[in-house]
Amino acid sequence: MTETEMMSSSHAVYALRLHIVFVTKYRRKTLTPDLLVALREAFADILADWRCALIEFRGAADPVHLLVGYPFGTQHLYLD
């Protein structure tokens, strides 16, 4: 799934996205490049189990930004 890809159901065309930001406690610079690679793989695997897609992953030493695409009918409050 790409950032601009649209999905469709029988009577609708949609592109549902969530922007999630993870921040370390006290904004400490604890995320190393190796850890960011592991986090990206872990998030992608978990989201695939939920029928979601990791569209974009950006991380630095403190915040990690995820752009997640999810199908219609999936309630984002229950993605846990």
C-alpha positions in Angstrom: 0.0 0.0 0.0 1.4 3.4 -0.9 0.6 6.8 0.5 -1.7 7.7 -2.4 -3.3 4.3 -3.0 -7.0 4.2 -2.7 -9.0 1.1 -1.6 -12.6 0.3 -2.5 -15.6 -1.6 -1.3 -18.8 -2.2 -3.0 -20.0 1.4 -2.8 -17.1 3.5 -1.6 -13.6 4.5 -2.4 -11.4 5.4 0.6 -7.9 5.9 2.0 -7.9 5.6 5.8 -4.6 6.6 7.5 -3.4 7.0 11.0 -0.4 9.1 12.0 1.2 7.7 15.2 4.1 9.2 17.1 6.1 7.4 19.7 8.3 9.5 22.0 10.8 8.2 24.5 10.3 9.0 28.2 11.7 12.5 29.0 12.6 12.7 25.2 15.9 10.9 25.8 17.9 10.1 22.7 17.9 6.3 23.1 16.9 5.0 19.7 19.9 3.9 17.8 19.9 3.1 14.0 19.9 -0.6 14.7 17.0 -0.3 17.1 15.1 1.7 14.5 15.5 -1.1 12.0 14.2 -3.6 14.5 11.3 -1.4 15.4 10.3 -0.9 11.7 10.3 -4.7 11.2 8.3 -5.3 14.4 5.7 -2.6 13.6 5.3 -4.0 10.0 4.8 -7.5 11.3 2.2 -6.5 14.0 0.3 -4.3 11.5 0.2 -7.1 8.9 -1.5 -9.3 11.6 -4.1 -6.6 12.0 -4.7 -6.4 8.2 -3.0 -2.9 8.2 0.0 -1.6 6.3 3.0 0.4 7.4 3.1 3.1 4.7 5.9 5.2 6.1 8.3 4.9 9.0 10.5 7.7 10.1 12.6 7.7 13.2 15.4 9.7 14.9 17.1 9.5 18.2 13.9 10.5 20.0 10.5 10.4 18.1 9.3 7.7 15.8 6.6 8.5 13.3 4.4 5.9 11.7 1.9 6.4 8.8 -0.5 3.4 8.9 -3.1 2.5 6.3 -6.0 0.4 7.5 -9.1 -1.1 5.8 -12.6 0.2 6.1 -14.5 -1.5 8.9 -11.4 -1.7 11.2 -12.0 0.5 14.2 -8.7 2.2 15.1 -9.6 2.2 18.8 -9.5 -1.6 18.8 -6.1 -2.0 17.1 -4.4 -3.3 20.2 
